Structures are given as C-alpha cells and as structure tokens.
Amino acid sequence: MTNALKILLAEDDYTMAEVVRDRLGHAGHEVIWVKYALAATKKLDQESFDLVITDFNMLGPETGEVVARKALSMKIPVRIYSGASWSEYKCAGLERIWISKMYLEDVWAFVDSVQAEKNKRG
C-alpha cells in the first residue's frame, strides 16, 4: 500500500478495537491499540502517528478528550467516537473535532481521507 498510515486507536471495548484493528490492518495500515487514555498519551509521546482514533468515554481516570487535545497539539488528525451527545463535546471545547457515534463506514472514510492527504504530500 502506498503511504500506509500509522494509526493510534484508543478504545476500551475489545470487540470494537479488534474490528477496527483487523480491518485497517488488512488494508495495510499499522494500528497501535491501547485501552486507556493515559496509555494513548504516553504512546503519543513515544512514537509518531499519522492519525488518532479514540473513544470519548474510556475506562480509567482520563477520557478521549485528553487524547484528542494532545494529538491536536501535535497537529495529528483526530476522530472521537462515542454514544454521548454532541452537547457534551461542545461543553468540553472540542468543536473542531469530528465527533459521532462509532459507525465503521465513517472510520474507513476518515482513514481514506487522511491517507489521500498523505499521498498528495508524497
């Protein structure tokens, strides 16, 4: 695959993480999965990523908001997925990030758009 992406997936639901990781892995992308927001922020400090996909409400003391803010500060594209309402995110100050329920077709489209942008840059 031309310009495969290195993706950080922060998701506490094992089944959902496996579906996303398997599909993106089969498409040739490298997916690093972590179960907790704190682990995700540590991975962002340790490695470089092309994009971050995170759940908003994860197990542990921190949420996907922490992950998203860190990734944005590093200029990494972010998608937050959750079953929570849009107003929750506006209160959290995350208007700039696309937030939706976890629809897998949207995950694939997001990854494709980031990959297309990376391909343009070479």
C-alpha positions as CSV (number, residue, x, y, z in Angstrom):
1,M,0.0,0.0,0.0
2,T,1.3,3.4,-0.9
3,N,1.8,5.6,2.2
4,A,0.3,3.3,4.7
5,L,-0.7,5.1,7.9
6,K,0.4,4.6,11.4
7,I,-2.8,4.9,13.5
8,L,-3.2,5.1,17.2
9,L,-6.5,3.5,18.3
10,A,-7.6,4.3,21.9
11,E,-10.7,2.1,22.6
12,D,-11.6,0.3,25.8
13,D,-14.1,-2.1,24.1
14,Y,-12.1,-5.1,23.0
15,T,-14.5,-6.2,20.3
16,M,-14.7,-2.8,18.7
17,A,-11.0,-2.4,18.8
18,E,-10.5,-5.8,17.1
19,V,-12.9,-5.0,14.3
20,V,-11.2,-1.6,13.6
21,R,-7.7,-3.0,14.0
22,D,-8.3,-6.0,11.8
23,R,-10.0,-4.0,9.0
24,L,-7.3,-1.3,9.0
25,G,-4.5,-3.9,9.3
26,H,-5.9,-5.8,6.3
27,A,-5.8,-2.5,4.4
28,G,-2.1,-2.3,5.1
29,H,-2.1,0.2,7.9
30,E,-0.2,-0.2,11.2
31,V,-2.6,0.1,14.1
32,I,-1.4,0.5,17.6
33,W,-4.2,-0.2,20.0
34,V,-4.3,1.0,23.6
35,K,-7.2,0.5,26.1
36,Y,-6.8,3.6,28.3
37,A,-6.4,7.4,27.6
38,L,-3.3,7.6,29.7
39,A,-1.7,4.9,27.7
40,A,-2.6,6.7,24.5
41,T,-1.0,10.0,25.7
42,K,2.2,8.1,26.6
43,K,2.2,6.4,23.1
44,L,1.9,9.9,21.5
45,D,5.0,11.0,23.5
46,Q,6.9,7.9,22.4
47,E,6.0,7.4,18.8
48,S,4.8,9.4,15.8
49,F,1.4,8.7,14.3
50,D,-0.5,9.8,11.2
51,L,-3.8,9.9,12.9
52,V,-5.6,9.1,16.1
53,I,-9.0,7.4,16.6
54,T,-10.3,7.5,20.1
55,D,-13.4,6.7,22.1
56,F,-14.5,9.5,24.3
57,N,-15.7,7.6,27.4
58,M,-12.9,5.1,28.2
59,L,-12.1,3.2,31.3
60,G,-9.7,5.0,33.7
61,P,-9.4,8.5,35.1
62,E,-9.0,10.3,31.8
63,T,-11.1,10.4,28.6
64,G,-10.7,10.7,24.9
65,E,-10.7,14.4,25.3
66,V,-7.2,14.2,26.8
67,V,-6.1,12.1,23.9
68,A,-7.6,14.5,21.4
69,R,-6.1,17.6,22.9
70,K,-2.7,16.1,22.9
71,A,-2.9,14.8,19.4
72,L,-4.2,18.2,18.2
73,S,-1.3,20.0,19.9
74,M,0.9,17.7,17.8
75,K,-1.0,18.5,14.7
76,I,-2.3,14.9,14.3
77,P,-5.7,14.4,12.8
78,V,-8.2,13.1,15.4
79,R,-11.6,11.4,15.4
80,I,-13.5,10.9,18.6
81,Y,-16.3,8.4,18.6
82,S,-18.9,7.9,21.3
83,G,-22.5,7.3,22.0
84,A,-22.7,10.6,24.0
85,S,-24.5,13.7,22.8
86,W,-22.9,16.5,20.8
87,S,-23.6,19.0,23.6
88,E,-21.3,17.1,25.9
89,Y,-18.4,17.7,23.5
90,K,-19.3,21.4,22.9
91,C,-19.0,21.8,26.7
92,A,-15.7,20.1,26.6
93,G,-14.5,22.7,24.0
94,L,-14.0,20.2,21.2
95,E,-15.9,21.8,18.4
96,R,-13.0,21.5,16.0
97,I,-13.0,17.7,16.1
98,W,-15.4,15.5,14.2
99,I,-17.4,13.6,16.7
100,S,-20.0,10.9,16.0
101,K,-21.2,7.5,17.1
102,M,-18.9,4.7,16.1
103,Y,-20.1,4.0,12.5
104,L,-17.5,1.8,11.0
105,E,-18.1,3.2,7.5
106,D,-17.1,6.6,8.8
107,V,-13.9,5.2,10.3
108,W,-12.9,3.8,7.0
109,A,-13.8,7.1,5.2
110,F,-11.8,9.1,7.7
111,V,-8.7,6.9,7.3
112,D,-9.0,7.0,3.5
113,S,-9.2,10.8,3.6
114,V,-6.1,11.1,5.8
115,Q,-4.2,8.6,3.5
116,A,-5.2,10.6,0.4
117,E,-3.8,13.7,2.0
118,K,-0.6,11.9,2.9
119,N,-0.3,10.6,-0.7
120,K,-0.6,14.2,-2.0
121,R,2.3,15.3,0.2
122,G,4.3,12.3,-1.0
